[in-house]
Each structure stands twice: as C-alpha cells, then as structure tokens.
Amino acid sequence: MSGASQDAGSPAPEKGNLKILTSCPSCLQGLSRYGDDAGTDADYIVVELAKHVLGRNWMAEYVARANRGGIERVLV
C-alpha cells in the first residue's frame, strides 16, 4: 500500500483541507454545491496545475498580457 492511501482507521482530513479536482464542468458544479456540507473545495485540474506551475497570480498575469498585446498573441 502507498502512503497516500487512507486506511479505514485513519482520521478523516480536517474540514476545509480536502480539494477535489475535476475536468468536467457539470461535476465541478455538483461538487461545489455540496462543499459546505462535506467540508471540501472543488476546482478544475488545469487551474490547480496553473497555480503550481505559474504561481498563484497566474490568472491576473494572463489577463494583463492579453490586454497589452491582444488575445491573438496569447493564443498563438
């Protein structure tokens, strides 16, 4: 067994410390609906990857670049 798996006797993660990642828009909507009750957070996989690879401010930087040079330059 790997260390990442949770044994039946292990304590559950503290509320708010569990993030569920998905690539499906419908799944994200459904998971977000139950977040408060389940104590989870849901997000897209690509958004989480962008945060880790490009930094937490990646979206603002992307928008700034798109506004400076036009969206065509960012897409190409």
mmCIF file of the N, C-alpha and C atoms, coordinates in Angstrom:
data_MODEL
# 
_entry.id   MODEL 
# 
loop_
_atom_site.group_PDB 
_atom_site.id 
_atom_site.type_symbol 
_atom_site.label_atom_id 
_atom_site.label_alt_id 
_atom_site.label_comp_id 
_atom_site.label_asym_id 
_atom_site.label_entity_id 
_atom_site.label_seq_id 
_atom_site.pdbx_PDB_ins_code 
_atom_site.Cartn_x 
_atom_site.Cartn_y 
_atom_site.Cartn_z 
_atom_site.occupancy 
_atom_site.B_iso_or_equiv 
_atom_site.pdbx_formal_charge 
_atom_site.auth_seq_id 
_atom_site.auth_comp_id 
_atom_site.auth_asym_id 
_atom_site.auth_atom_id 
_atom_site.pdbx_PDB_model_num 
ATOM 1   N N  . MET A 1 1  ? 0.837   -1.180 0.000   1.00 0.00 ? 1  MET A N  1 
ATOM 2   C CA . MET A 1 1  ? 0.000   0.000  0.000   1.00 0.00 ? 1  MET A CA 1 
ATOM 3   C C  . MET A 1 1  ? 0.879   1.239  0.000   1.00 0.00 ? 1  MET A C  1 
ATOM 4   N N  . SER A 1 2  ? 0.439   2.265  -0.694  1.00 0.00 ? 2  SER A N  1 
ATOM 5   C CA . SER A 1 2  ? 1.207   3.501  -0.711  1.00 0.00 ? 2  SER A CA 1 
ATOM 6   C C  . SER A 1 2  ? 0.837   4.356  0.485   1.00 0.00 ? 2  SER A C  1 
ATOM 7   N N  . GLY A 1 3  ? 1.712   5.291  0.811   1.00 0.00 ? 3  GLY A N  1 
ATOM 8   C CA . GLY A 1 3  ? 1.473   6.175  1.937   1.00 0.00 ? 3  GLY A CA 1 
ATOM 9   C C  . GLY A 1 3  ? 0.347   7.162  1.680   1.00 0.00 ? 3  GLY A C  1 
ATOM 10  N N  . ALA A 1 4  ? -0.046  7.358  0.401   1.00 0.00 ? 4  ALA A N  1 
ATOM 11  C CA . ALA A 1 4  ? -1.075  8.333  0.067   1.00 0.00 ? 4  ALA A CA 1 
ATOM 12  C C  . ALA A 1 4  ? -2.478  7.808  0.325   1.00 0.00 ? 4  ALA A C  1 
ATOM 13  N N  . SER A 1 5  ? -2.641  6.503  0.436   1.00 0.00 ? 5  SER A N  1 
ATOM 14  C CA . SER A 1 5  ? -3.977  5.965  0.655   1.00 0.00 ? 5  SER A CA 1 
ATOM 15  C C  . SER A 1 5  ? -4.357  6.117  2.118   1.00 0.00 ? 5  SER A C  1 
ATOM 16  N N  . GLN A 1 6  ? -5.647  6.224  2.354   1.00 0.00 ? 6  GLN A N  1 
ATOM 17  C CA . GLN A 1 6  ? -6.124  6.410  3.720   1.00 0.00 ? 6  GLN A CA 1 
ATOM 18  C C  . GLN A 1 6  ? -6.672  5.095  4.236   1.00 0.00 ? 6  GLN A C  1 
ATOM 19  N N  . ASP A 1 7  ? -6.137  4.619  5.361   1.00 0.00 ? 7  ASP A N  1 
ATOM 20  C CA . ASP A 1 7  ? -6.622  3.394  5.982   1.00 0.00 ? 7  ASP A CA 1 
ATOM 21  C C  . ASP A 1 7  ? -7.960  3.655  6.638   1.00 0.00 ? 7  ASP A C  1 
ATOM 22  N N  . ALA A 1 8  ? -8.722  2.587  6.854   1.00 0.00 ? 8  ALA A N  1 
ATOM 23  C CA . ALA A 1 8  ? -10.029 2.714  7.483   1.00 0.00 ? 8  ALA A CA 1 
ATOM 24  C C  . ALA A 1 8  ? -9.924  3.294  8.887   1.00 0.00 ? 8  ALA A C  1 
ATOM 25  N N  . GLY A 1 9  ? -8.806  3.052  9.577   1.00 0.00 ? 9  GLY A N  1 
ATOM 26  C CA . GLY A 1 9  ? -8.637  3.546  10.932  1.00 0.00 ? 9  GLY A CA 1 
ATOM 27  C C  . GLY A 1 9  ? -8.045  4.942  11.013  1.00 0.00 ? 9  GLY A C  1 
ATOM 28  N N  . SER A 1 10 ? -7.641  5.503  9.870   1.00 0.00 ? 10 SER A N  1 
ATOM 29  C CA . SER A 1 10 ? -7.025  6.832  9.871   1.00 0.00 ? 10 SER A CA 1 
ATOM 30  C C  . SER A 1 10 ? -8.081  7.905  10.080  1.00 0.00 ? 10 SER A C  1 
ATOM 31  N N  . PRO A 1 11 ? -7.698  8.988  10.732  1.00 0.00 ? 11 PRO A N  1 
ATOM 32  C CA . PRO A 1 11 ? -8.662  10.081 10.912  1.00 0.00 ? 11 PRO A CA 1 
ATOM 33  C C  . PRO A 1 11 ? -8.971  10.763 9.584   1.00 0.00 ? 11 PRO A C  1 
ATOM 34  N N  . ALA A 1 12 ? -10.172 11.266 9.465   1.00 0.00 ? 12 ALA A N  1 
ATOM 35  C CA . ALA A 1 12 ? -10.573 11.984 8.260   1.00 0.00 ? 12 ALA A CA 1 
ATOM 36  C C  . ALA A 1 12 ? -9.842  13.325 8.215   1.00 0.00 ? 12 ALA A C  1 
ATOM 37  N N  . PRO A 1 13 ? -9.626  13.872 7.004   1.00 0.00 ? 13 PRO A N  1 
ATOM 38  C CA . PRO A 1 13 ? -8.984  15.185 6.920   1.00 0.00 ? 13 PRO A CA 1 
ATOM 39  C C  . PRO A 1 13 ? -9.835  16.232 7.635   1.00 0.00 ? 13 PRO A C  1 
ATOM 40  N N  . GLU A 1 14 ? -9.179  17.247 8.169   1.00 0.00 ? 14 GLU A N  1 
ATOM 41  C CA . GLU A 1 14 ? -9.915  18.325 8.829   1.00 0.00 ? 14 GLU A CA 1 
ATOM 42  C C  . GLU A 1 14 ? -10.807 19.026 7.817   1.00 0.00 ? 14 GLU A C  1 
ATOM 43  N N  . LYS A 1 15 ? -11.921 19.540 8.281   1.00 0.00 ? 15 LYS A N  1 
ATOM 44  C CA . LYS A 1 15 ? -12.869 20.215 7.410   1.00 0.00 ? 15 LYS A CA 1 
ATOM 45  C C  . LYS A 1 15 ? -12.186 21.381 6.703   1.00 0.00 ? 15 LYS A C  1 
ATOM 46  N N  . GLY A 1 16 ? -12.374 21.443 5.397   1.00 0.00 ? 16 GLY A N  1 
ATOM 47  C CA . GLY A 1 16 ? -11.785 22.502 4.599   1.00 0.00 ? 16 GLY A CA 1 
ATOM 48  C C  . GLY A 1 16 ? -10.406 22.190 4.062   1.00 0.00 ? 16 GLY A C  1 
ATOM 49  N N  . ASN A 1 17 ? -9.837  21.043 4.407   1.00 0.00 ? 17 ASN A N  1 
ATOM 50  C CA . ASN A 1 17 ? -8.499  20.694 3.942   1.00 0.00 ? 17 ASN A CA 1 
ATOM 51  C C  . ASN A 1 17 ? -8.504  19.720 2.783   1.00 0.00 ? 17 ASN A C  1 
ATOM 52  N N  . LEU A 1 18 ? -9.648  19.467 2.185   1.00 0.00 ? 18 LEU A N  1 
ATOM 53  C CA . LEU A 1 18 ? -9.738  18.500 1.111   1.00 0.00 ? 18 LEU A CA 1 
ATOM 54  C C  . LEU A 1 18 ? -10.214 19.193 -0.158  1.00 0.00 ? 18 LEU A C  1 
ATOM 55  N N  . LYS A 1 19 ? -9.438  19.092 -1.227  1.00 0.00 ? 19 LYS A N  1 
ATOM 56  C CA . LYS A 1 19 ? -9.800  19.693 -2.504  1.00 0.00 ? 19 LYS A CA 1 
ATOM 57  C C  . LYS A 1 19 ? -10.024 18.573 -3.513  1.00 0.00 ? 19 LYS A C  1 
ATOM 58  N N  . ILE A 1 20 ? -11.153 18.612 -4.175  1.00 0.00 ? 20 ILE A N  1 
ATOM 59  C CA . ILE A 1 20 ? -11.493 17.629 -5.197  1.00 0.00 ? 20 ILE A CA 1 
ATOM 60  C C  . ILE A 1 20 ? -11.281 18.288 -6.553  1.00 0.00 ? 20 ILE A C  1 
ATOM 61  N N  . LEU A 1 21 ? -10.492 17.644 -7.407  1.00 0.00 ? 21 LEU A N  1 
ATOM 62  C CA . LEU A 1 21 ? -10.170 18.185 -8.720  1.00 0.00 ? 21 LEU A CA 1 
ATOM 63  C C  . LEU A 1 21 ? -10.915 17.421 -9.800  1.00 0.00 ? 21 LEU A C  1 
ATOM 64  N N  . THR A 1 22 ? -11.368 18.153 -10.816 1.00 0.00 ? 22 THR A N  1 
ATOM 65  C CA . THR A 1 22 ? -12.104 17.542 -11.911 1.00 0.00 ? 22 THR A CA 1 
ATOM 66  C C  . THR A 1 22 ? -11.827 18.311 -13.190 1.00 0.00 ? 22 THR A C  1 
ATOM 67  N N  . SER A 1 23 ? -12.166 17.718 -14.308 1.00 0.00 ? 23 SER A N  1 
ATOM 68  C CA . SER A 1 23 ? -12.077 18.406 -15.597 1.00 0.00 ? 23 SER A CA 1 
ATOM 69  C C  . SER A 1 23 ? -13.459 18.568 -16.215 1.00 0.00 ? 23 SER A C  1 
ATOM 70  N N  . CYS A 1 24 ? -14.477 18.148 -15.505 1.00 0.00 ? 24 CYS A N  1 
ATOM 71  C CA . CYS A 1 24 ? -15.857 18.147 -16.012 1.00 0.00 ? 24 CYS A CA 1 
ATOM 72  C C  . CYS A 1 24 ? -16.636 19.332 -15.433 1.00 0.00 ? 24 CYS A C  1 
ATOM 73  N N  . PRO A 1 25 ? -17.154 20.227 -16.279 1.00 0.00 ? 25 PRO A N  1 
ATOM 74  C CA . PRO A 1 25 ? -17.915 21.381 -15.773 1.00 0.00 ? 25 PRO A CA 1 
ATOM 75  C C  . PRO A 1 25 ? -19.135 20.986 -14.937 1.00 0.00 ? 25 PRO A C  1 
ATOM 76  N N  . SER A 1 26 ? -19.851 19.968 -15.349 1.00 0.00 ? 26 SER A N  1 
ATOM 77  C CA . SER A 1 26 ? -21.021 19.526 -14.587 1.00 0.00 ? 26 SER A CA 1 
ATOM 78  C C  . SER A 1 26 ? -20.617 18.962 -13.229 1.00 0.00 ? 26 SER A C  1 
ATOM 79  N N  . CYS A 1 27 ? -19.528 18.218 -13.213 1.00 0.00 ? 27 CYS A N  1 
ATOM 80  C CA . CYS A 1 27 ? -19.034 17.656 -11.953 1.00 0.00 ? 27 CYS A CA 1 
ATOM 81  C C  . CYS A 1 27 ? -18.599 18.762 -11.009 1.00 0.00 ? 27 CYS A C  1 
ATOM 82  N N  . LEU A 1 28 ? -17.915 19.774 -11.531 1.00 0.00 ? 28 LEU A N  1 
ATOM 83  C CA . LEU A 1 28 ? -17.470 20.887 -10.696 1.00 0.00 ? 28 LEU A CA 1 
ATOM 84  C C  . LEU A 1 28 ? -18.671 21.587 -10.074 1.00 0.00 ? 28 LEU A C  1 
ATOM 85  N N  . GLN A 1 29 ? -19.709 21.797 -10.861 1.00 0.00 ? 29 GLN A N  1 
ATOM 86  C CA . GLN A 1 29 ? -20.912 22.445 -10.350 1.00 0.00 ? 29 GLN A CA 1 
ATOM 87  C C  . GLN A 1 29 ? -21.540 21.608 -9.235  1.00 0.00 ? 29 GLN A C  1 
ATOM 88  N N  . GLY A 1 30 ? -21.649 20.316 -9.447  1.00 0.00 ? 30 GLY A N  1 
ATOM 89  C CA . GLY A 1 30 ? -22.231 19.431 -8.443  1.00 0.00 ? 30 GLY A CA 1 
ATOM 90  C C  . GLY A 1 30 ? -21.383 19.334 -7.190  1.00 0.00 ? 30 GLY A C  1 
ATOM 91  N N  . LEU A 1 31 ? -20.079 19.212 -7.363  1.00 0.00 ? 31 LEU A N  1 
ATOM 92  C CA . LEU A 1 31 ? -19.176 19.125 -6.209  1.00 0.00 ? 31 LEU A CA 1 
ATOM 93  C C  . LEU A 1 31 ? -19.179 20.420 -5.402  1.00 0.00 ? 31 LEU A C  1 
ATOM 94  N N  . SER A 1 32 ? -19.259 21.543 -6.083  1.00 0.00 ? 32 SER A N  1 
ATOM 95  C CA . SER A 1 32 ? -19.288 22.832 -5.398  1.00 0.00 ? 32 SER A CA 1 
ATOM 96  C C  . SER A 1 32 ? -20.561 22.995 -4.577  1.00 0.00 ? 32 SER A C  1 
ATOM 97  N N  . ARG A 1 33 ? -21.634 22.412 -5.049  1.00 0.00 ? 33 ARG A N  1 
ATOM 98  C CA . ARG A 1 33 ? -22.920 22.509 -4.361  1.00 0.00 ? 33 ARG A CA 1 
ATOM 99  C C  . ARG A 1 33 ? -22.874 21.871 -2.974  1.00 0.00 ? 33 ARG A C  1 
ATOM 100 N N  . TYR A 1 34 ? -22.087 20.815 -2.825  1.00 0.00 ? 34 TYR A N  1 
ATOM 101 C CA . TYR A 1 34 ? -22.014 20.093 -1.563  1.00 0.00 ? 34 TYR A CA 1 
ATOM 102 C C  . TYR A 1 34 ? -20.784 20.455 -0.732  1.00 0.00 ? 34 TYR A C  1 
ATOM 103 N N  . GLY A 1 35 ? -20.024 21.428 -1.173  1.00 0.00 ? 35 GLY A N  1 
ATOM 104 C CA . GLY A 1 35 ? -18.780 21.788 -0.498  1.00 0.00 ? 35 GLY A CA 1 
ATOM 105 C C  . GLY A 1 35 ? -18.939 22.184 0.954   1.00 0.00 ? 35 GLY A C  1 
ATOM 106 N N  . ASP A 1 36 ? -19.954 22.995 1.248   1.00 0.00 ? 36 ASP A N  1 
ATOM 107 C CA . ASP A 1 36 ? -20.149 23.428 2.636   1.00 0.00 ? 36 ASP A CA 1 
ATOM 108 C C  . ASP A 1 36 ? -20.510 22.261 3.543   1.00 0.00 ? 36 ASP A C  1 
ATOM 109 N N  . ASP A 1 37 ? -21.384 21.393 3.069   1.00 0.00 ? 37 ASP A N  1 
ATOM 110 C CA . ASP A 1 37 ? -21.804 20.245 3.883   1.00 0.00 ? 37 ASP A CA 1 
ATOM 111 C C  . ASP A 1 37 ? -20.676 19.238 4.072   1.00 0.00 ? 37 ASP A C  1 
ATOM 112 N N  . ALA A 1 38 ? -19.909 19.006 3.017   1.00 0.00 ? 38 ALA A N  1 
ATOM 113 C CA . ALA A 1 38 ? -18.857 17.989 3.068   1.00 0.00 ? 38 ALA A CA 1 
ATOM 114 C C  . ALA A 1 38 ? -17.519 18.542 3.567   1.00 0.00 ? 38 ALA A C  1 
ATOM 115 N N  . GLY A 1 39 ? -17.402 19.857 3.633   1.00 0.00 ? 39 GLY A N  1 
ATOM 116 C CA . GLY A 1 39 ? -16.135 20.448 4.055   1.00 0.00 ? 39 GLY A CA 1 
ATOM 117 C C  . GLY A 1 39 ? -15.054 20.308 3.009   1.00 0.00 ? 39 GLY A C  1 
ATOM 118 N N  . THR A 1 40 ? -15.448 20.333 1.743   1.00 0.00 ? 40 THR A N  1 
ATOM 119 C CA . THR A 1 40 ? -14.489 20.178 0.655   1.00 0.00 ? 40 THR A CA 1 
ATOM 120 C C  . THR A 1 40 ? -14.495 21.414 -0.228  1.00 0.00 ? 40 THR A C  1 
ATOM 121 N N  . ASP A 1 41 ? -13.505 21.481 -1.075  1.00 0.00 ? 41 ASP A N  1 
ATOM 122 C CA . ASP A 1 41 ? -13.397 22.536 -2.071  1.00 0.00 ? 41 ASP A CA 1 
ATOM 123 C C  . ASP A 1 41 ? -13.209 21.836 -3.412  1.00 0.00 ? 41 ASP A C  1 
ATOM 124 N N  . ALA A 1 42 ? -13.809 22.360 -4.468  1.00 0.00 ? 42 ALA A N  1 
ATOM 125 C CA . ALA A 1 42 ? -13.677 21.750 -5.788  1.00 0.00 ? 42 ALA A CA 1 
ATOM 126 C C  . ALA A 1 42 ? -13.114 22.774 -6.765  1.00 0.00 ? 42 ALA A C  1 
ATOM 127 N N  . ASP A 1 43 ? -12.303 22.295 -7.709  1.00 0.00 ? 43 ASP A N  1 
ATOM 128 C CA . ASP A 1 43 ? -11.728 23.169 -8.724  1.00 0.00 ? 43 ASP A CA 1 
ATOM 129 C C  . ASP A 1 43 ? -11.338 22.323 -9.925  1.00 0.00 ? 43 ASP A C  1 
ATOM 130 N N  . TYR A 1 44 ? -11.029 23.014 -11.026 1.00 0.00 ? 44 TYR A N  1 
ATOM 131 C CA . TYR A 1 44 ? -10.560 22.321 -12.219 1.00 0.00 ? 44 TYR A CA 1 
ATOM 132 C C  . TYR A 1 44 ? -9.108  21.892 -12.039 1.00 0.00 ? 44 TYR A C  1 
ATOM 133 N N  . ILE A 1 45 ? -8.768  20.759 -12.600 1.00 0.00 ? 45 ILE A N  1 
ATOM 134 C CA . ILE A 1 45 ? -7.402  20.249 -12.535 1.00 0.00 ? 45 ILE A CA 1 
ATOM 135 C C  . ILE A 1 45 ? -6.428  21.248 -13.154 1.00 0.00 ? 45 ILE A C  1 
ATOM 136 N N  . VAL A 1 46 ? -6.777  21.806 -14.322 1.00 0.00 ? 46 VAL A N  1 
ATOM 137 C CA . VAL A 1 46 ? -5.867  22.721 -15.011 1.00 0.00 ? 46 VAL A CA 1 
ATOM 138 C C  . VAL A 1 46 ? -5.631  24.001 -14.220 1.00 0.00 ? 46 VAL A C  1 
ATOM 139 N N  . VAL A 1 47 ? -6.628  24.459 -13.472 1.00 0.00 ? 47 VAL A N  1 
ATOM 140 C CA . VAL A 1 47 ? -6.453  25.655 -12.645 1.00 0.00 ? 47 VAL A CA 1 
ATOM 141 C C  . VAL A 1 47 ? -5.462  25.370 -11.524 1.00 0.00 ? 47 VAL A C  1 
ATOM 142 N N  . GLU A 1 48 ? -5.589  24.220 -10.902 1.00 0.00 ? 48 GLU A N  1 
ATOM 143 C CA . GLU A 1 48 ? -4.673  23.850 -9.823  1.00 0.00 ? 48 GLU A CA 1 
ATOM 144 C C  . GLU A 1 48 ? -3.247  23.671 -10.362 1.00 0.00 ? 48 GLU A C  1 
ATOM 145 N N  . LEU A 1 49 ? -3.116  23.068 -11.532 1.00 0.00 ? 49 LEU A N  1 
ATOM 146 C CA . LEU A 1 49 ? -1.794  22.925 -12.148 1.00 0.00 ? 49 LEU A CA 1 
ATOM 147 C C  . LEU A 1 49 ? -1.187  24.285 -12.471 1.00 0.00 ? 49 LEU A C  1 
ATOM 148 N N  . ALA A 1 50 ? -2.004  25.187 -13.014 1.00 0.00 ? 50 ALA A N  1 
ATOM 149 C CA . ALA A 1 50 ? -1.517  26.527 -13.343 1.00 0.00 ? 50 ALA A CA 1 
ATOM 150 C C  . ALA A 1 50 ? -1.033  27.243 -12.088 1.00 0.00 ? 50 ALA A C  1 
ATOM 151 N N  . LYS A 1 51 ? -1.744  27.097 -10.982 1.00 0.00 ? 51 LYS A N  1 
ATOM 152 C CA . LYS A 1 51 ? -1.317  27.723 -9.725  1.00 0.00 ? 51 LYS A CA 1 
ATOM 153 C C  . LYS A 1 51 ? 0.048   27.210 -9.292  1.00 0.00 ? 51 LYS A C  1 
ATOM 154 N N  . HIS A 1 52 ? 0.274   25.904 -9.446  1.00 0.00 ? 52 HIS A N  1 
ATOM 155 C CA . HIS A 1 52 ? 1.541   25.316 -9.003  1.00 0.00 ? 52 HIS A CA 1 
ATOM 156 C C  . HIS A 1 52 ? 2.681   25.598 -9.971  1.00 0.00 ? 52 HIS A C  1 
ATOM 157 N N  . VAL A 1 53 ? 2.399   25.621 -11.261 1.00 0.00 ? 53 VAL A N  1 
ATOM 158 C CA . VAL A 1 53 ? 3.453   25.818 -12.258 1.00 0.00 ? 53 VAL A CA 1 
ATOM 159 C C  . VAL A 1 53 ? 3.738   27.299 -12.504 1.00 0.00 ? 53 VAL A C  1 
ATOM 160 N N  . LEU A 1 54 ? 2.664   28.101 -12.624 1.00 0.00 ? 54 LEU A N  1 
ATOM 161 C CA . LEU A 1 54 ? 2.818   29.505 -12.999 1.00 0.00 ? 54 LEU A CA 1 
ATOM 162 C C  . LEU A 1 54 ? 2.720   30.473 -11.827 1.00 0.00 ? 54 LEU A C  1 
ATOM 163 N N  . GLY A 1 55 ? 2.318   29.988 -10.672 1.00 0.00 ? 55 GLY A N  1 
ATOM 164 C CA . GLY A 1 55 ? 2.187   30.843 -9.492  1.00 0.00 ? 55 GLY A CA 1 
ATOM 165 C C  . GLY A 1 55 ? 0.736   31.196 -9.212  1.00 0.00 ? 55 GLY A C  1 
ATOM 166 N N  . ARG A 1 56 ? 0.493   31.648 -7.996  1.00 0.00 ? 56 ARG A N  1 
ATOM 167 C CA . ARG A 1 56 ? -0.875  31.927 -7.554  1.00 0.00 ? 56 ARG A CA 1 
ATOM 168 C C  . ARG A 1 56 ? -1.520  33.076 -8.331  1.00 0.00 ? 56 ARG A C  1 
ATOM 169 N N  . ASN A 1 57 ? -0.730  33.964 -8.888  1.00 0.00 ? 57 ASN A N  1 
ATOM 170 C CA . ASN A 1 57 ? -1.246  35.136 -9.589  1.00 0.00 ? 57 ASN A CA 1 
ATOM 171 C C  . ASN A 1 57 ? -1.332  34.915 -11.102 1.00 0.00 ? 57 ASN A C  1 
ATOM 172 N N  . TRP A 1 58 ? -1.384  33.670 -11.550 1.00 0.00 ? 58 TRP A N  1 
ATOM 173 C CA . TRP A 1 58 ? -1.316  33.361 -12.968 1.00 0.00 ? 58 TRP A CA 1 
ATOM 174 C C  . TRP A 1 58 ? -2.476  33.964 -13.759 1.00 0.00 ? 58 TRP A C  1 
ATOM 175 N N  . MET A 1 59 ? -3.676  33.994 -13.214 1.00 0.00 ? 59 MET A N  1 
ATOM 176 C CA . MET A 1 59 ? -4.831  34.493 -13.960 1.00 0.00 ? 59 MET A CA 1 
ATOM 177 C C  . MET A 1 59 ? -4.707  35.995 -14.215 1.00 0.00 ? 59 MET A C  1 
ATOM 178 N N  . ALA A 1 60 ? -4.333  36.761 -13.203 1.00 0.00 ? 60 ALA A N  1 
ATOM 179 C CA . ALA A 1 60 ? -4.175  38.208 -13.375 1.00 0.00 ? 60 ALA A CA 1 
ATOM 180 C C  . ALA A 1 60 ? -3.074  38.514 -14.391 1.00 0.00 ? 60 ALA A C  1 
ATOM 181 N N  . GLU A 1 61 ? -1.980  37.756 -14.343 1.00 0.00 ? 61 GLU A N  1 
ATOM 182 C CA . GLU A 1 61 ? -0.893  37.947 -15.303 1.00 0.00 ? 61 GLU A CA 1 
ATOM 183 C C  . GLU A 1 61 ? -1.333  37.608 -16.719 1.00 0.00 ? 61 GLU A C  1 
ATOM 184 N N  . TYR A 1 62 ? -2.117  36.551 -16.867 1.00 0.00 ? 62 TYR A N  1 
ATOM 185 C CA . TYR A 1 62 ? -2.639  36.162 -18.183 1.00 0.00 ? 62 TYR A CA 1 
ATOM 186 C C  . TYR A 1 62 ? -3.526  37.258 -18.750 1.00 0.00 ? 62 TYR A C  1 
ATOM 187 N N  . VAL A 1 63 ? -4.433  37.778 -17.938 1.00 0.00 ? 63 VAL A N  1 
ATOM 188 C CA . VAL A 1 63 ? -5.346  38.827 -18.393 1.00 0.00 ? 63 VAL A CA 1 
ATOM 189 C C  . VAL A 1 63 ? -4.570  40.084 -18.753 1.00 0.00 ? 63 VAL A C  1 
ATOM 190 N N  . ALA A 1 64 ? -3.570  40.435 -17.961 1.00 0.00 ? 64 ALA A N  1 
ATOM 191 C CA . ALA A 1 64 ? -2.751  41.611 -18.256 1.00 0.00 ? 64 ALA A CA 1 
ATOM 192 C C  . ALA A 1 64 ? -2.029  41.458 -19.588 1.00 0.00 ? 64 ALA A C  1 
ATOM 193 N N  . ARG A 1 65 ? -1.470  40.285 -19.838 1.00 0.00 ? 65 ARG A N  1 
ATOM 194 C CA . ARG A 1 65 ? -0.787  40.043 -21.123 1.00 0.00 ? 65 ARG A CA 1 
ATOM 195 C C  . ARG A 1 65 ? -1.762  40.100 -22.276 1.00 0.00 ? 65 ARG A C  1 
ATOM 196 N N  . ALA A 1 66 ? -2.943  39.549 -22.094 1.00 0.00 ? 66 ALA A N  1 
ATOM 197 C CA . ALA A 1 66 ? -3.957  39.566 -23.154 1.00 0.00 ? 66 ALA A CA 1 
ATOM 198 C C  . ALA A 1 66 ? -4.389  40.994 -23.452 1.00 0.00 ? 66 ALA A C  1 
ATOM 199 N N  . ASN A 1 67 ? -4.524  41.812 -22.423 1.00 0.00 ? 67 ASN A N  1 
ATOM 200 C CA . ASN A 1 67 ? -4.926  43.204 -22.617 1.00 0.00 ? 67 ASN A CA 1 
ATOM 201 C C  . ASN A 1 67 ? -3.834  44.046 -23.259 1.00 0.00 ? 67 ASN A C  1 
ATOM 202 N N  . ARG A 1 68 ? -2.584  43.742 -22.962 1.00 0.00 ? 68 ARG A N  1 
ATOM 203 C CA . ARG A 1 68 ? -1.456  44.501 -23.531 1.00 0.00 ? 68 ARG A CA 1 
ATOM 204 C C  . ARG A 1 68 ? -1.232  44.180 -25.000 1.00 0.00 ? 68 ARG A C  1 
ATOM 205 N N  . GLY A 1 69 ? -1.216  42.901 -25.328 1.00 0.00 ? 69 GLY A N  1 
ATOM 206 C CA . GLY A 1 69 ? -0.831  42.525 -26.676 1.00 0.00 ? 69 GLY A CA 1 
ATOM 207 C C  . GLY A 1 69 ? -1.955  41.955 -27.519 1.00 0.00 ? 69 GLY A C  1 
ATOM 208 N N  . GLY A 1 70 ? -3.156  41.948 -27.021 1.00 0.00 ? 70 GLY A N  1 
ATOM 209 C CA . GLY A 1 70 ? -4.260  41.367 -27.772 1.00 0.00 ? 70 GLY A CA 1 
ATOM 210 C C  . GLY A 1 70 ? -4.345  39.874 -27.537 1.00 0.00 ? 70 GLY A C  1 
ATOM 211 N N  . ILE A 1 71 ? -5.527  39.375 -27.537 1.00 0.00 ? 71 ILE A N  1 
ATOM 212 C CA . ILE A 1 71 ? -5.743  37.957 -27.265 1.00 0.00 ? 71 ILE A CA 1 
ATOM 213 C C  . ILE A 1 71 ? -5.130  37.067 -28.347 1.00 0.00 ? 71 ILE A C  1 
ATOM 214 N N  . GLU A 1 72 ? -5.018  37.586 -29.576 1.00 0.00 ? 72 GLU A N  1 
ATOM 215 C CA . GLU A 1 72 ? -4.434  36.785 -30.653 1.00 0.00 ? 72 GLU A CA 1 
ATOM 216 C C  . GLU A 1 72 ? -2.997  36.381 -30.337 1.00 0.00 ? 72 GLU A C  1 
ATOM 217 N N  . ARG A 1 73 ? -2.240  37.285 -29.737 1.00 0.00 ? 73 ARG A N  1 
ATOM 218 C CA . ARG A 1 73 ? -0.850  36.988 -29.399 1.00 0.00 ? 73 ARG A CA 1 
ATOM 219 C C  . ARG A 1 73 ? -0.758  35.915 -28.311 1.00 0.00 ? 73 ARG A C  1 
ATOM 220 N N  . VAL A 1 74 ? -1.653  35.957 -27.354 1.00 0.00 ? 74 VAL A N  1 
ATOM 221 C CA . VAL A 1 74 ? -1.639  34.971 -26.288 1.00 0.00 ? 74 VAL A CA 1 
ATOM 222 C C  . VAL A 1 74 ? -2.011  33.604 -26.832 1.00 0.00 ? 74 VAL A C  1 
ATOM 223 N N  . LEU A 1 75 ? -2.985  33.538 -27.705 1.00 0.00 ? 75 LEU A N  1 
ATOM 224 C CA . LEU A 1 75 ? -3.446  32.266 -28.251 1.00 0.00 ? 75 LEU A CA 1 
ATOM 225 C C  . LEU A 1 75 ? -2.453  31.666 -29.236 1.00 0.00 ? 75 LEU A C  1 
ATOM 226 N N  . VAL A 1 76 ? -1.727  32.491 -29.964 1.00 0.00 ? 76 VAL A N  1 
ATOM 227 C CA . VAL A 1 76 ? -0.776  31.999 -30.948 1.00 0.00 ? 76 VAL A CA 1 
ATOM 228 C C  . VAL A 1 76 ? 0.479   31.662 -30.243 1.00 0.00 ? 76 VAL A C  1 
# 
